Amino acid sequence: MSGSTMSRRQFVTGSLAAAATLGAGPRFLLRPASAQTTPGRSMVCIFQRGAVDGLNMLVPHGESRYYSLRRSIAVPRPGENGGALDLDGFFGLHPSMASLGPMFDEGELAVIHACGSPDESRSHFDAQDYMETGTPGDKTTNDGWINRHLQTSGASQPETLRAVSVTSTIPRALSGPASAYAASSLVDLELGSGRQGELARAAIGDMYRGRTDLIGATVEETLDNYEIFTSLGGYTPANGAAYPNDSLGRGLREVAQVLKSDLGVEVAFLETGGWDTHVNQGGSDGQLSELLRTFADAIAAFRIDMGGAMDDVCVMSMSEFGRTAAENGSAGTDHGHGTAMLALGGTVRGGRVYGDWPGLGPSELHQGRDLEVTTDFRTFFAEIVERHLGNPSIEAVFPGFAYGASTRLGLIR
């Protein structure tokens, strides 16, 4: 290839970079489902892939055994040099997450500790799959829990684009019959701008528009969605919000722009990696500290940018499992069980830590090594689906899971 000349393969690659799924094949079908969710509400899901160390993200500084288990990587107690930021006298945020502290104090941020999957797998692949399908232990599930939410609830307007993912491919949580749109950048796609972009779109259209097969439909709808997002133009975050210049920061900046543009988007999915800290994890400083800093700063910037619109937005984090309670011989942590997850937004009853704390004593640890799971992740997710998004079809979204008034956390107003 030379100059602005592109090959047919490059045209197709560019056009399908933003992909959606219909069963096993990609497609954009912007169609409503059967029922109606709460108008104007949206959910932003952030997957911390690699298994974040919940014990250092939300430090149980009130439990002395935490310090005996982690002699070189423990975060010091509040008030000490590099100490945790106290939340309730027992738990504290990692000091690198200071940007989220005011949101906890103001009742917008909540933490769910000892949260995770009832399945005991320590395989990243299996545990992520179970968390995204919402059916832990069952490898036969074809669709994701967010897609089932979309299937069992409806948009207020026909032909509404309800779900987007700032990822190169559709994540497992969004896979299934209901339509979703994915691109590594929502508003800066790879077909080019100006005259080059026009030529690229025209060439793709000439090759594939009018075809009646799945590829033709995919390309046609890809181009339609390309026009939707590229028409948004430049964006300046509001209220002086400053996003970190990493993939999560850039992704949340785009999600803020999309949500403010009133396109009808109800769900946004993002992911961030690097959480598999087997070696040299660090305590107040180091590898995990920097990851937590940019993670927290990106979420804080999003909240500042959204301003009053956060009344209708719920940001939630998830991770496939936690880390071992004790540090390993490489000053890191290995694959564990329970971890900590976050919820932020106007409908969140924040300012508190949710879940039953199981303790870190020898008889209290899962299999003698990990933080026990006392809150099934589906309890957390289901409450957001039911109470925030207004979808009562929890049995369909999380099949086989017992959920009701007696099991709710009381997390969502």
N, C-alpha and C positions, 0 to 999 in steps of 0.2 A: 504494500500500500504506500502511496506517496501523496503528499499534499492533503487535499480534503477528500480523496477517493477512498471509499470504504468497500470491503468485500461483503457479499451476501451474508456470510456467516457473522460478520461483525454487526450488520444490521439486526439480524435476528437476536444475537446475544444482547445487544443494547435494548431491544424492544421487550425482551423477556426478563430483563434484570429486575423489573418490578413484577413479581409473580403472585398469583393467587391460586387457590385450589378448588376443584370440584371433584370430590372423591379422590381418585388417584392422579387426576390431571389438572394442569393449571388453567384457571379461567377467572375472569371478573364478571360476576353476575350481581349487579347492584340491585337487589330486590329485597323488599321487606319480608319478614316472617309473619307469623299468625297473630301475635298479641302485641301489646304496646308496653314499652318500658316507661320509667319516669322521664318526662320530657326534659331535655337540656342537660341531663346528667352524663358524665363521662368517667371512665376508669383508665388510669395509666399504670401499666404493669411493668416492673423492672425486674428482670431475672439476673441475679448475681450468680453466673455460671462458674462452677468450680468448687462450690461449697464454702461459703463465708464462715469465718470463725465468730459465731455469735457470742461466745464468752468474752472476747475482746472487743467486739462491737458494742455490746451492752454488758458492761462489767458488773459481776455480782460482788462488789467490793465489801459488802456486809458479811460475806462468807469467808472465813479465814482459810479454809481448805483450798480455795481458788489460788491463793498465794503459795501454798506448799506444793501444789501440783505444777505450777508454772513459775519456777524460780527465776528464769532469765527473760521470760516474755510477758509476764503479768503486767497489767497497767496499774500503776500505784493508786493508792486510796486518794479520794478527794482531799485537797489541801496540800498534798505532797507534790514535789517537783514532777511535772508531767502527769499529774493525777487525773483520774476520771472526773467527769463533770456530773456531780451528784444530781439525781432525779428525784429520789424518794427516800433517801436514807439507807437504801440497800443496793440499788442499782445505779449505775452511772454510764453516761455516754463516753465512748472513747474520746480523748481530748481533740483529736483531729476532726471530730464531727461537731465542733463548736457552733458552726453555722446553723445547725438544726436545734440547738438549745432553746432559743427564744420561741420557737414554734411549739416545743413541748410545754414551755412555761405558759404560753398563751392558749393552751388547750386544743391545738390543731394537730399535734403529732402524738401518736400512740405507738407503743412497742409491744409485740407479742413474743414472749420468751418461751423457751422449751417447746418450740413449734416445729412441726415437721411431719414426716410420713410414718404411718404405722408399719410400712414395709421396712425390713432391716437391711436392704441392699446398700452396700458401700460402693457400688459401681456408679460412676457419674452418668453414664449413658442410661442405665435402667432407672436410676432415681430421678433424673431429669424427665425422662419419658413418662414416668408415673405421675410426676407433679404436673406435667402439661396435659396429660390426658385426664387427670383427676380420678384415675382408677388405680390406686397403688396395688401392685402385685399382679395386675392383669395386663398381659402383653398383647391381648387380642383386640384392644380398643382401637378403632380406626380414626376417631376424630378427637379434637382437643376440647377441654372444658369451656374455653371461651367461645369456640365455634358452636358448641351446644347451647350456650347462652344466646348466641345470635339466632340460632335455629328456633328457639322456643320463645323469643320475644320479637317485637316488631319495631320498625322505624315509623316516625310520625309522618314522613313524606315518602312516597314511592321513589324507587331508584336512588336511594340514599346510600352513600359510601359510609358504612358504619364502623369499619375496623381497619386500622393501618398498623404496619409493623416496620420499625426502622431497622431492618435486617435485610441481608441480601436475598434470603429465601423466606418463605412462609414458615414461622415457627410451629412446632408441634401443637401448641396450645390453640392456634388459630386454624389448624388444618381441618378440613371437612367440607360438607356441602354448602354451608353459608359462605358468602363471598368475603374476601379480605384482600388487602393490597399491601405488598411489601416492596421496599426499596431501601438500599443502604443509605440513601439520602432522599427524602420525600420531595424536596423542592429544588434539588440540583441534580437532576438525572443525567444519564451519560450519553444522551443523543446529541449534545452540543447546543450552543445558543446561536442566535443570529442566523445568517444565511446558511451556515453549515447544518444547524439544527433543522431548518426548514427543509433542506434537501434530504436529510436523513429521514425525517418523518414522511415526506412525499414518496421516497423510494420504498420504504417499508409498506406504506399504504398501497402502492402500485402492485407490490408482490403478493400481498396477503389479504387485502380487503376484498370482500365478496366471496371468499371461501366459506363454505358451509360447515367445515369440520371444526374440531376443537381448537386447532392452531389458528385458524382464521378468526374465530371468536376471541381468542386470547389476545391476538395482536390488535384487533380492532378496539377492544376494551382497554388494552394497555395504552394505546395512543390517546384514547379519550381521557383516561386518568392522568396521563402525562400532561395533557392540556390543562386539566383542573389544577394540578399542583404547580406547574411552571407559571401559570397565570397569577399566582400569589405575589410574585415579584419580591423585591427586597424587603427586609424586615429589621426593625430596630426594637429590641426588647424594651418593655416599659419599666418605669419606676427605678431606673438605674441598674437593673438586673445585669449581672456579669457572669456568664456561663463559663465554666472551664473549657479550654480548647482541647477536649478529648472526645471520643466517640459518644459517650453518654451525654456530655454537655451539649455537643452539637445536635444530638438527637432530640433532647428535651427542648432545645430552642426551637427546632422545627415543629415539634408536637405543639408547643405553645402557639406558634403561628397558625397551625392548622386548626386548633380548637377555637382560636379567636376569629377565624375566618368563617365560622358558621356553615361548615360544609355538611354537618350532620354526623360527624365522626363521634362515635360513642366509646370506642376502645382503642387505645394505643399501646403497643407492645415494644419494649426496648430490652436490650441485654448488655451486660458488661462482664468482662472476664478477668482472669488473673487471681482468683480467690483461692486457688489450690496451693496453700502456703506450707508445703512440706519442709522447706529449708529456710533458715534465717528469716523467720516471720517478723520478728521485732515486737516490741511492746508499745510504749508511747511513741516511739520513732521507728522508722524502718519501712520495710516493704508493705505490710498491711496498713500501717498508718497512712501512707501516701494514697493507697487505694481508697481507704475510707474518707480521706479528705476530699478527693475529687468527687466521689460518690455523693457525699453530703452536700458539697458546694453546688453540684449540679441540681440536686433536688431543691435546695434553698433558693437558687437563682430562678428556677421554674416557678416556685411559689410566689416570689417577689414579682416576677414578670406577669403572672396571671392576675395578681391583685384581687379584686372583688370576685372575679370569675371563679376563684377557688372554692366558692360556696357550693358549686355544682361539680367539683372534680374530686376524685379520690385517687391518690397515688399510693400504690402498694408495692412492696418488695417481696421477693421470694428467692430461696436458694435450696438446692436439692437435698442437702443435709448439712450438719455442722461439722465440727472438728473434735478430735479427742480432747478430753478434759485435761490430760497431762501433756506437757510438751514432750517431743521426741528427742532423740540423741543428736539431731541436726538443728536444734533451736527452732523447730517448727512444730506443726501439728498434722496429724494424719486424719483420714476420713472418719467421721463420727456419726452422730445421729441427730439430736435436737439442735436447733439454732434459734436465732432471733430474726423477726420480720417486722417491717414498719408499715404504718398506715398514716397518711397525711391528707387533710382536706377539711372543708367546711362542715361535712356531715359526720366527721370523726369525733368521737368523745375522747379527746386527747388528754395529755397531761398525766397519763398513768401507764403503768406496765401491766399488761394483761397476761393471763395464764397462771397455772399453778406451778410454783417453783419446786422442782423435785429434790434439790440439794445435790451436793457433790461428794457426799460421803461414800465410802467403798460399797456399802449395800444399797446406795441410792443411784449409783451410776448404771446406765444400760450396759449389760454384759460386762460390768466391772470397769468400763473404760470411757463411756460417752455420756453426755448429758441426755437424760431421758426425754422422750417426747410426751408431753402432757396435753398439748393442743394439736389435734389433727389439722393439717394445713387446710383440709376441706372445710372445717368449721370457720376458719378465717375467710377463705375465699367465698364461701356460700353466703356469709353475712353481707359481704359487699355486694354480691349479685342480688340478693333479696332486698336488703334494706336501702342500699345506695342506688342501685340501678333499677330497682322496682320489679324484678323478675321473680315471681313466686314459684316457678317451675324447678325447684331445687332438685327434686328426685330425677328429673330428666338431665339436668346439668351435671349432677354427681350421682350417677346410678348406683344403687346399693348402699348409699351412705345415709345413716340415720341422723337427721337434722331437724330441729324444731325449737320452739320457744325455750325449752329447758336446756338446750345445748348452746344457745347463742352466747357470745362473749359480752354482748351489750356494747360492742365497739362502735356501732353506727347509730346515730340518732333516729 
